[in-house]
Amino acid sequence: MARSFVRPAGAVGRRRLLAGAAGMAAAALAGPPPLLARDVAATPAFDIELVKQRARALAAKRFDDGRERLPHDLKALSYDQYREIRFRPERALWRGDGLFQVQFFHRGYIFDRPVRINLLDEGGPRPVASPAGLFDVGGNRFDPPPPDGLGFAGFRLHHPLHRPDYFDEFAVFLGASYFRLLGREQHFGLSARGLAIDTALPRGEEFPFFREFWLRRPPPDATAMTLYALLDSESATGAYRFVLRPGSTTEVDVSVSIYPRRDIAKLGIAPLTSMFMFGENHGRRFADYRPEVHDSDGLLMHAGHGEWIWRPLRNPRAVRVSAFLDRNPRGFGLMQRDRDFASYQDLEMNYQRRPSLWVEPAGDWGAGRVELVEIPSDSEVNDNIVAYWVPAAPALAGRPVEVGYRLHASGTVGAMPPRGRTVATRWGLARHAGHPNPAPAGLRRFSID
């Protein structure tokens, strides 16, 4: 059962792939933008209501997994071979037109499902064409070469986070409903997801996917960008609006409308996915020179009644599910609180610079629970930590579920919580200093800093 969480179809190895995505971008961004498909009729002003209409109509139809056959050479690529296929940065969408640029991912390897991507501008929605010339295939040799029109596996967004002449990668949408966010001075780590369905249930987890995106072209001086997404799965469809504001802390306002096709046993809202191998509160069972290896070291919650709760993460020997009941939560997130390089001593992975992701609900979410799933793992390549909100009200077929929240991708925890926090916990035998007799059996002393 744990394997289905760690390696979902369409997301295998996503940690390794997305961690290296930033290395695929180049500093120079010059040349023509990718072509847009022509002969698309103008439509009324596009907004979230149109995406909701599509999601409702899709929910009334039989589910189609959206997979299309790939040429064998692309399907058979290894992870390293797939990474060699790089988007040509001089062909970036909106290059030279403002503060945002878009680059795309080629289909191949485990990413065989095409993701339709549309541009929103004065002429209405227009699909972005996918000529093969947008990509450099590196050392790969394809016979015959990949044809035009294969579509894209996903995309990434760029913005000058650190200096005005370089467009940094700050968001990646690739694989199922996964997306990653970065703020200033951060390295890719944990992921957010559009939706979690039946996580840690015996029937196996279902992995919804983003079927289509609409990217609204921002004005030249805009510091925020809006995009829409259509989600699909066997059990539900969804309409999403993302408003992204990159910066020191990158913030994303997410509006979600879910349309269940069937009754769903467990609906996970605002899911976060991370990795925890071992840390200071976890016994070592790995032959590893590094003191700690993790993208997140704990689950932080701000309960509706004001209490702050910190739950350190573990890499268990069996799947473990923890639930924290609440009403109208003020926030929760998977946090990387330890920012000291000495705690990790890894110059390549830079775990001390992995972002924390904090979910701030918009409005009242009612009764429910924050659920934490910890899965055994023996490799830092695998995500083995999941956290999400489960509403107490059941998700029933034909009854929409609507929520909103703000995601914060932060390099610090700031004032969370505002009055201090535990930094270390130690325990041992409960003997007094200098006492000659052994400690009473079963008695332990705990020291909390």
NORHURA-V412382 format. One record per residue. N is the residue number from 0. RES is the residue in one letter. NEAR is the number of other ideal C-beta (glycine too) atoms within 10 Angstrom. Layout:
{{N,RES,NEAR} {N,RES,NEAR}}
//
This chain:
{{0,M,13} {1,A,17} {2,R,11} {3,S,16} {4,F,24} {5,V,19} {6,R,16} {7,P,22} {8,A,15} {9,G,20} {10,A,24} {11,V,18} {12,G,16} {13,R,24} {14,R,23} {15,R,15} {16,L,22} {17,L,23} {18,A,18} {19,G,13} {20,A,19} {21,A,15} {22,G,10} {23,M,18} {24,A,19} {25,A,15} {26,A,8} {27,A,9} {28,L,19} {29,A,10} {30,G,12} {31,P,10} {32,P,18} {33,P,21} {34,L,14} {35,L,15} {36,A,13} {37,R,8} {38,D,5} {39,V,14} {40,A,8} {41,A,9} {42,T,12} {43,P,7} {44,A,8} {45,F,16} {46,D,14} {47,I,15} {48,E,11} {49,L,16} {50,V,23} {51,K,22} {52,Q,11} {53,R,16} {54,A,23} {55,R,15} {56,A,11} {57,L,21} {58,A,21} {59,A,10} {60,K,10} {61,R,6} {62,F,15} {63,D,10} {64,D,13} {65,G,15} {66,R,12} {67,E,11} {68,R,7} {69,L,19} {70,P,16} {71,H,8} {72,D,16} {73,L,21} {74,K,14} {75,A,11} {76,L,20} {77,S,10} {78,Y,14} {79,D,12} {80,Q,17} {81,Y,21} {82,R,17} {83,E,15} {84,I,22} {85,R,18} {86,F,22} {87,R,15} {88,P,20} {89,E,13} {90,R,20} {91,A,27} {92,L,22} {93,W,20} {94,R,20} {95,G,12} {96,D,14} {97,G,16} {98,L,19} {99,F,25} {100,Q,22} {101,V,23} {102,Q,27} {103,F,23} {104,F,25} {105,H,24} {106,R,24} {107,G,24} {108,Y,22} {109,I,20} {110,F,26} {111,D,17} {112,R,21} {113,P,19} {114,V,23} {115,R,16} {116,I,23} {117,N,20} {118,L,23} {119,L,19} {120,D,13} {121,E,6} {122,G,12} {123,G,15} {124,P,19} {125,R,19} {126,P,16} {127,V,22} {128,A,15} {129,S,24} {130,P,13} {131,A,14} {132,G,11} {133,L,21} {134,F,21} {135,D,14} {136,V,17} {137,G,13} {138,G,7} {139,N,16} {140,R,8} {141,F,16} {142,D,6} {143,P,7} {144,P,12} {145,P,20} {146,P,11} {147,D,12} {148,G,11} {149,L,19} {150,G,17} {151,F,23} {152,A,23} {153,G,23} {154,F,21} {155,R,24} {156,L,25} {157,H,24} {158,H,23} {159,P,15} {160,L,19} {161,H,9} {162,R,8} {163,P,7} {164,D,9} {165,Y,15} {166,F,24} {167,D,17} {168,E,22} {169,F,26} {170,A,23} {171,V,24} {172,F,22} {173,L,24} {174,G,28} {175,A,23} {176,S,25} {177,Y,24} {178,F,25} {179,R,25} {180,L,26} {181,L,25} {182,G,20} {183,R,15} {184,E,11} {185,Q,23} {186,H,16} {187,F,21} {188,G,28} {189,L,27} {190,S,28} {191,A,21} {192,R,22} {193,G,25} {194,L,28} {195,A,28} {196,I,22} {197,D,16} {198,T,24} {199,A,22} {200,L,13} {201,P,7} {202,R,10} {203,G,14} {204,E,18} {205,E,19} {206,F,23} {207,P,21} {208,F,23} {209,F,26} {210,R,23} {211,E,20} {212,F,22} {213,W,23} {214,L,24} {215,R,18} {216,R,18} {217,P,17} {218,P,11} {219,P,11} {220,D,7} {221,A,14} {222,T,14} {223,A,17} {224,M,24} {225,T,18} {226,L,22} {227,Y,24} {228,A,24} {229,L,20} {230,L,25} {231,D,23} {232,S,23} {233,E,14} {234,S,22} {235,A,26} {236,T,26} {237,G,27} {238,A,25} {239,Y,23} {240,R,20} {241,F,22} {242,V,15} {243,L,23} {244,R,16} {245,P,27} {246,G,14} {247,S,13} {248,T,19} {249,T,24} {250,E,19} {251,V,22} {252,D,17} {253,V,22} {254,S,18} {255,V,20} {256,S,21} {257,I,27} {258,Y,21} {259,P,22} {260,R,19} {261,R,14} {262,D,12} {263,I,21} {264,A,13} {265,K,19} {266,L,23} {267,G,23} {268,I,22} {269,A,27} {270,P,22} {271,L,26} {272,T,29} {273,S,25} {274,M,26} {275,F,27} {276,M,23} {277,F,20} {278,G,22} {279,E,15} {280,N,14} {281,H,17} {282,G,7} {283,R,11} {284,R,11} {285,F,12} {286,A,5} {287,D,13} {288,Y,6} {289,R,15} {290,P,16} {291,E,23} {292,V,19} {293,H,28} {294,D,28} {295,S,27} {296,D,24} {297,G,27} {298,L,24} {299,L,22} {300,M,23} {301,H,20} {302,A,18} {303,G,17} {304,H,10} {305,G,7} {306,E,11} {307,W,15} {308,I,15} {309,W,15} {310,R,16} {311,P,15} {312,L,26} {313,R,19} {314,N,23} {315,P,15} {316,R,8} {317,A,9} {318,V,14} {319,R,14} {320,V,13} {321,S,14} {322,A,11} {323,F,18} {324,L,10} {325,D,23} {326,R,14} {327,N,14} {328,P,23} {329,R,17} {330,G,19} {331,F,27} {332,G,26} {333,L,30} {334,M,24} {335,Q,25} {336,R,17} {337,D,19} {338,R,15} {339,D,10} {340,F,13} {341,A,9} {342,S,17} {343,Y,21} {344,Q,14} {345,D,17} {346,L,7} {347,E,6} {348,M,17} {349,N,14} {350,Y,27} {351,Q,18} {352,R,17} {353,R,26} {354,P,27} {355,S,30} {356,L,29} {357,W,24} {358,V,25} {359,E,18} {360,P,20} {361,A,12} {362,G,10} {363,D,10} {364,W,21} {365,G,14} {366,A,13} {367,G,20} {368,R,17} {369,V,24} {370,E,21} {371,L,24} {372,V,22} {373,E,24} {374,I,23} {375,P,16} {376,S,19} {377,D,11} {378,S,13} {379,E,22} {380,V,17} {381,N,21} {382,D,25} {383,N,25} {384,I,25} {385,V,25} {386,A,31} {387,Y,23} {388,W,23} {389,V,17} {390,P,17} {391,A,12} {392,A,12} {393,P,13} {394,A,21} {395,L,11} {396,A,13} {397,G,12} {398,R,12} {399,P,16} {400,V,20} {401,E,11} {402,V,18} {403,G,16} {404,Y,21} {405,R,17} {406,L,22} {407,H,20} {408,A,27} {409,S,22} {410,G,21} {411,T,15} {412,V,17} {413,G,11} {414,A,7} {415,M,19} {416,P,14} {417,P,8} {418,R,6} {419,G,6} {420,R,14} {421,T,11} {422,V,10} {423,A,9} {424,T,12} {425,R,11} {426,W,10} {427,G,10} {428,L,10} {429,A,12} {430,R,14} {431,H,9} {432,A,4} {433,G,5} {434,H,8} {435,P,6} {436,N,7} {437,P,8} {438,A,14} {439,P,10} {440,A,5} {441,G,6} {442,L,9} {443,R,10} {444,R,12} {445,F,9} {446,S,9} {447,I,9} {448,D,8}}
//
